[in-house]
């Protein structure tokens, strides 16, 4: 019988192995997206405005660091965190002036109330729904009162399982979600949801479904 700790290890390990394996191909395939559509950049720009210039921000699940770099260009003091050392190597290579560290957003080694902002841009999509409350509680813990959280994710109900990617035999589940239940989980973790955005898929980028984002705030004490 598999216990909960083993299950967490399994999906975290699967995510790390997937991105370690496909990192270079992934980065090359999406090299022109820094970071995505004008609408996505608008959301990120708005988040940066809410946090304020010089705000301390963690980009959790940063991948090759393109969102991290964009947020830095908006005046934020931002670092990236990712499971995949191969992805981090690309992030450091492309952004030598920024800090990137290896770690899991499920086990944040950060002090309480130490950040002004947290970004999880398409990095909750590999976390099973039953682990989202603990994940969001961790985000809440590391934010200062008044700090902001930005989530990006694929809109929908049915997950998509890949057994091959970029010519590699790898396995990973991409989970989709709807804003309302995710907003409810954020509220349960102590956040106040401030904005919800849903946009249609961008066919030029090969997006199969609509894309969503949520901005939430940790209330002032």
MODA-V748808 format. One record per backbone hydrogen bond with DSSP energy under -1.0 kcal/mol. CO is the residue of the C=O (numbers start at 1). NH is the residue of the N-H. If there is no record, write none. Layout:
co;nh
CO;NH
CO;NH
This chain:
co;nh
3;7
4;8
5;9
6;10
7;11
8;12
9;13
10;14
11;15
12;16
13;17
14;18
15;19
16;20
17;21
18;22
22;26
23;27
24;28
25;29
26;30
28;31
30;33
37;41
38;42
39;43
40;44
41;45
42;46
43;47
44;48
45;49
46;50
47;51
48;52
52;55
55;77
56;116
56;117
57;79
58;119
59;81
62;65
65;69
66;70
67;71
68;72
69;73
71;76
72;75
75;54
76;78
77;57
79;59
80;101
81;61
81;62
82;103
84;88
85;89
86;90
87;91
88;92
89;93
90;94
91;95
95;98
99;80
101;82
104;107
108;110
115;144
116;148
117;58
118;150
119;60
120;122
120;152
124;127
125;175
128;131
129;132
131;135
132;136
133;137
134;138
135;139
136;140
137;141
138;142
141;113
142;114
142;115
144;147
147;218
148;118
149;216
150;120
151;214
152;122
153;212
154;177
160;174
162;172
165;168
168;165
168;170
172;162
174;160
177;156
178;182
179;183
180;184
181;185
182;186
183;187
184;188
185;189
186;191
187;190
192;217
195;215
197;213
199;211
202;205
202;207
203;206
210;155
211;199
212;153
213;197
214;151
215;194
215;195
216;149
217;192
218;146
